[in-house]
Amino acid sequence: MEMIKSQDHTNVLAPFRAEHVGSFLRPERLKKARAQKETGAITTEQLRQIENEEITQLVVRQKEAGLKVVTDGEFRRSWWHFDFWEGFDGVEGYTPEKGLQFTGVETRKRGLKVTDKISFSDHYMIEHFKFLQSIAGDAVVKFAIPSPNMLYFRGDFQKGIYQSDEEIMDDLIIAYQGVIQSLYEEGCRYLQIDDTSWAIFFSKQGRELMKGKGQDPEKIANLCARAINESIANKPNDLLVTMHICRGNYKSTYMASGSYEALSEIIFNGLNVDGLFLEFDDERSGGFEPLRKIKRKDLYVVLGLITSKFGELEDKDLIKSRIKEASKYVPLEQLCLSPQCGFASTEDGNDLTEEQQWEKIRHVVKIAEDVWR
């Protein structure tokens, strides 16, 4: 399979024509072990050993499916975002009265409190990366972390710690610069930043919700762009950074809808990332027309045309025709293909089987091989 060599990152062979967002359904053995750890039936060390074994097997399966890039499936995480932020100083988890509201379902109860100034001194997930790197072999390792913007939107900030949104972002930027540099020093060369917070700007309803809270959507959008750009401003030239943007993924449901049009200038030309993973698997994401705003010749767009929410395989010819349609706006050589999101943004997982999950991945690989021979 052809690999893309980034114009500005001559040592990094990514993104690939056939990609994936990163999370995979948790095997039953791993689910059972986590439940046993909660009741004290097994120790932390015993759970870690089972995680290691399952992640090792996952890496093998990713390679067998034809992928050139591997992740740890987020097998050590319960949530794709909350777990990461608890590694920062000043942030701690708690159980709120309600979960997050998705379409037709409320999530498990989970929240974060910001109890002091946010900072980075060390982060436990650096060890997660090191283990993945040690077993990856000839595959490229991708490590995914949530965006600083997500903590800004999801965190419960105690009064008196910060006096302004700008102060919050200042500390988040420094913390992210620290963890990104530490990951780089351990060998990370492909980092994915997951950011669903942009979705609130896509619909009129979302923007009105922000205004109802006294927020100026345009001002906040620019602040969020600044948070991304300054967090990665000091990254070395051989660290490739992509961003995944979707509208929510919990038990095969979603949180938001709307086209990229409303924020197309910022997302496509205002973020200094090397690639964008964009959700395009159904009508909630709108059409490809906003891609016409892309001015950069070095920006790769990974089209999320294969849904991770359900097991039925998409018609191969239809996906190829959609890639061709997207190429009217972005040259084919700047395009790639992937599922629109991970298969298990939380340990609950989406509504499909493990075999259907792997059929989806093999589907992506085969279509990519056909399109980019």
HELIX and SHEET records of a PDB file:
HELIX    1   1 GLU A   28  THR A   39  1                                  12    
HELIX    2   2 THR A   44  GLU A   64  1                                  21    
HELIX    3   3 PHE A   82  TRP A   85  1                                   4    
HELIX    4   4 MET A  125  ILE A  135  1                                  11    
HELIX    5   5 PRO A  148  ARG A  154  1                                   7    
HELIX    6   6 ASP A  165  GLU A  185  1                                  21    
HELIX    7   7 SER A  197  PHE A  201  5                                   5    
HELIX    8   8 LYS A  204  GLY A  212  1                                   9    
HELIX    9   9 PRO A  217  SER A  231  1                                  15    
HELIX   10  10 TYR A  260  LEU A  263  5                                   4    
HELIX   11  11 SER A  264  ASN A  269  1                                   6    
HELIX   12  12 GLU A  283  SER A  285  5                                   3    
HELIX   13  13 GLU A  289  LYS A  293  5                                   5    
HELIX   14  14 LYS A  316  ALA A  326  1                                  11    
HELIX   15  15 LEU A  332  GLN A  334  5                                   3    
HELIX   16  16 GLU A  354  VAL A  371  1                                  18    
SHEET    1   A 2 VAL A  69  VAL A  70  0                                        
SHEET    2   A 2 VAL A 140  VAL A 141  1                                        
SHEET    1   B 3 ASP A  89  TYR A  94  0                                        
SHEET    2   B 3 GLY A 111  SER A 119 -1                                        
SHEET    3   B 3 GLY A 155  PHE A 157  1                                        
SHEET    1   C 2 GLN A 101  PHE A 102  0                                        
SHEET    2   C 2 VAL A 105  GLU A 106 -1                                        
SHEET    1   D 6 PHE A 143  PRO A 146  0                                        
SHEET    2   D 6 TYR A 190  ASP A 194  1                                        
SHEET    3   D 6 LEU A 240  ILE A 245  1                                        
SHEET    4   D 6 GLY A 275  GLU A 279  1                                        
SHEET    5   D 6 TYR A 300  ILE A 306  1                                        
SHEET    6   D 6 LEU A 335  PRO A 339  1                                        
END                                                                             
